[in-house]
Amino acid sequence: MKRVIRAALAVATVLLVGFSAAACEDDSSQETETRAKEKGYDKLVANQPIEVPEYSTTRETINRWIKTWGKASSKGKLSYVYLQNAKGEYGYFVLKGLPVSYCALGTPPSKTKSSSNGMVNVPLPEMDGTYSDGAGTCNTYYGFDATTGAYLEFTLGMNQSFFLFDQPATLPEFSSASQMGPSSIEDVDP
């Protein structure tokens, strides 16, 4: 009788372990598709590995940006912002420093905290003490006029775009650009 009980327990244990292992595997269609995608990716990587670049022009451009705008010597540097409207007409602002997008933050937008449900991101207030989801503000820029220090902002989109230079533009398209802020190019005489 003890042999039968031991055999039954052994069979029950094997079945329990087997069903438990099967329950841990996710054979959903999403998992199947994910495995297929990963298998295809692995095959492509094996057959067509990405080459390692010898030089990065992207890093070169970043370094040139830092040399232009990110050094102590660039404090007070002027930027020339040309706007083009839907009719193709140009206007310009002369700013001290770069125009800044409302999406650029000086403080973190959220803080990660642990909770009983795991880690959660808790929004932090903006610099002005308000909360914002940030939606719709990435196309709004602000800056300060070069001679008066007047605050200005402009929004892109709706068939309006802007071009930024660190010196007055000399292209023919910009020769008829009208002054839109307090400072003119002649006022700052680069």
N, C-alpha and C positions, 0 to 999 in steps of 0.2 A: 504494500500500500504506500509505503514511504517512497518507493521508486516511482510510482505513478504520480504522486504529488510533486516530487522533484521534477519529473519530466514535464508535468503540466506547468509548473512554475517556470521552467526553462523556456518552454514554448511561449508562455505569456510574456516573459521578459524580452525574448527575441522580437515578438510581435510589437510590443510596446516601444522598444527602441527603434524598430523599423518604421512604425507609424510616426513616431516623434521626429525622426530624421526627415521623413517625407513631408511632414507638416512644416518644417523649417525652410524647405525649398519653395521658392516662389515660381511656379510654372505659369504665371499669368501671361497673357499675350504681350503685355508691355515688356516683361522680363525676356521673353523669347525674342522680341524685336531688338531690345537692347543688346542681347548677346550677339545677334546677327550683325548689328551695326559695329560692335566692338571687334568681331571676327573680321569683318570687311576692312576696318581701319587697320588692324594688325597686319593683314595681308598687304595693304597698300604701303604701310611703313616698311615692311620687309622688302618689297619689290621696288619702292621708290623713296628711299630715305631723303629727307630734306638736307640739302647741302648747308654746310656751315659757312656763313659769309666771312670774307677776309677783311671787310671794311664795312662800317655802318654809316651810310649817309644820313640816316635818321638821327643817330647820335651826334654826328657832325653839326646838323642843323640845331639840335638842342643846345650844344655847346656854343654855337654862334649866338643863339638867343640869349644865353646866360651872359656872354661877353657883351652883348648889346644892352640888355636890360637888367641883368642880375648882379652887377658889380657896384661897389660903393661909388665909383666914379660916374655911374649912370643916375645917381640921385639928382632929381630935377630935370632929367632929360625930357625933351619935348617929343610928343607924338602928334602926327598929322593924320587925322581921321577924315577920309573922304566918303561921303554917303552918296549913293545913287538911288534915285526913286524910279518908279515904274515907267516914267516918261524918258528915262535916260539922262535926266538932269543931275548935276553934281553940286554938292555943297560941302563945306568942310568945317571942322573944329580943330583948334590947336590946343592940345592938352599938356599939362605937366604930368609926365608919367604915362603909363598905359591905361586905356579904357579897361574896366574890370567888369566881368559878367556877374550878375547877381548869384550865379551858381558857385562862384568862388567864395569860400568861407574862410574866416580867420580862426574859427574854432570848430571842433568836431560837431557834426549834426546830430549824433546820438551817442549813447553810452551803453555798453553791453553789461547787463546785470544777470545774475543767476536767480532763478525762481524755482518753484516746485515743479514747473513744467520744462525746466532746462534753461538755456541761455536765451535772453530776450533783448532786443534793442529798444531802448527807451529814448524817445526824442528829447533833445535839449533845446532850450529857448535860443532864439537868435540873439545877436548882439544888442538889439533894441528891446529885448525882453519879451518878444512875441514868438509864437510858434508858426512855422510855415512848412508846407509840404514841398516847397520848392518848384512845384509844377508851374510851367509857363513863365518862369523868370530867367531861364538860361539865355534867352534872346534879348534881354534888356541889359544894357551896359551903362556904366556911369564913370565920370571922371571930373576933373577940375580944370577950368580954363587956365591957360598958361600965364596970362598977365594979371587977371583980376582974382583968380582963385575961385570964381563962381562955380558952384556945383551944376553939372548938367548930366542928363541921361538920355539915351536914345534906345529905341527898340527896333530890332531887325525883323524882317519877314514882310509879308504882304507886298511883295515885289520891291523890297528895299534891301540893299546890301551895303557893306562898308569895306573899305580898303584902308589898311593901316601902314604908314611909313614912318621911319625915324628921321626923315628930312622931307622938305616940301617936294611933292611929286612934280615931275617935269614932263610927263606924258601929255600929248595934245588934248586928250579927253578931259584932263583936269584943269586946263588953262582957263576955262570959263567957270570954274567952281565958285559959287557964291559963299561969302563968309556967313556962317550960321551962329557963331558964338561971339562973345565980346572981343576976342583977340583975332587979329588978322595975321597973315604970314608976315606982312611988313612990320607989324608991331614987335615981333620976336626976332626978326632979322637973323636967321641962322648962320 
